[in-house]
Each structure stands twice: as C-alpha cells, then as structure tokens.
C-alpha cells in the first residue's frame, strides 16, 4: 500500500460530496483550483485532511502525502448514497510528496498535464507534488514549518480548532458532519486547548 494518497472522483455529484462532508466550502471550486479540507466524525474530531483540486476534465482529486489512500477512499464511499460519484485510487501510480514551495504553483492553484495533477498548493508556501521525484522533505523540516500530519496532529483526539486548522472550517456553508459539535465549541467558548504543538515522535501530542 502506498503511504500517500491520490484519489480521483468523477461524476456529477463528486464536488457536492466533498462540499457536504468536508469542513471547507467546496461547491465553488473550479478547474485549476485547490484548497485543503479536514473531514471529521459527528463529534467534530479529526479523521482525515486532504488537498482538494479540480482538473480541466472536471475530475475532483484528493491528495495528501502523509497517509495511505485506502482509508480515505473507504470514508468517502460510506457517504455515497444515491450520489453520482465514482472513486478511483491512483495512490500507487501517483506518489505524493510535500515540498516547502514550488515555483510552478501559486496558493490555491492546481497544475496539471492531460488531466493528471502535477502539483497543488492550498495556501501559504507549501506544495504537494505528484509523480516520481526527489525524496520527500524530512521530518525536521515539517516540524519547523509547523505542518500538521496524520497520526501526529490529525487524530481523533483533536478538533480542527486545536491544531491550527480553524481557517479550514466554514460553519456557515451548510450542514456537514460534526458541524453542530464544532458550533457548540464556538458558541460556548469551549475550545480549552490551544493549537497542539507539532509532534515529531510518531504519536499524537499531549
């Protein structure tokens, strides 16, 4: 199993599915654009996070460099009911690596060739690059960049607010899984932990 994720979603409801179950607004995402979205459980706890981009053929890609594609594909599939959505796992064919920046891509942009993503940047100065290439950036650079990672900060112990992902939560975009729990945290000012420190020891931070 690949240790990174490249999922391709097709069908007329693919983008609507991501908009419905992710915390980030996604309905307005057009070809050539990308943004990050977390996915949570009903308690608002973090399960997954990926960069979402749309290619010129209207396919929706979910990409991450720090966790395999199979669990995310299974999570998405559980939310497909009568939706017109097909999920393809390209993770073995398209390895993903993180780089601190990439001159080919600007924030919020997806770069592609013939319908295949080459690079995505959701914001800041970090990019995910797809395909064969140099080895991934090492763990020390990730920690210096305060970049959250699956199995470290992306775990069920935390909500997006506790790991510095509040900017990826849109509480006014319509109903989504975990919205009520997250809204209660805001309404009652119940976010008691500051953003968790970035961990490098392979475990979730205390």
Secondary structure as GFF3:
##gff-version 3
##sequence-region A 1 206
A	DSSP	beta_strand	5	10	.	.	.	ID=ss1
A	DSSP	alpha_helix	14	21	.	.	.	ID=ss2
A	DSSP	beta_strand	34	40	.	.	.	ID=ss3
A	DSSP	beta_strand	46	54	.	.	.	ID=ss4
A	DSSP	beta_strand	60	64	.	.	.	ID=ss5
A	DSSP	alpha_helix	69	78	.	.	.	ID=ss6
A	DSSP	beta_strand	86	89	.	.	.	ID=ss7
A	DSSP	beta_strand	96	99	.	.	.	ID=ss8
A	DSSP	beta_strand	109	113	.	.	.	ID=ss9
A	DSSP	beta_strand	116	121	.	.	.	ID=ss10
A	DSSP	beta_strand	127	130	.	.	.	ID=ss11
A	DSSP	alpha_helix	139	144	.	.	.	ID=ss12
A	DSSP	three_ten_helix	160	163	.	.	.	ID=ss13
A	DSSP	three_ten_helix	166	168	.	.	.	ID=ss14
A	DSSP	alpha_helix	179	187	.	.	.	ID=ss15
###
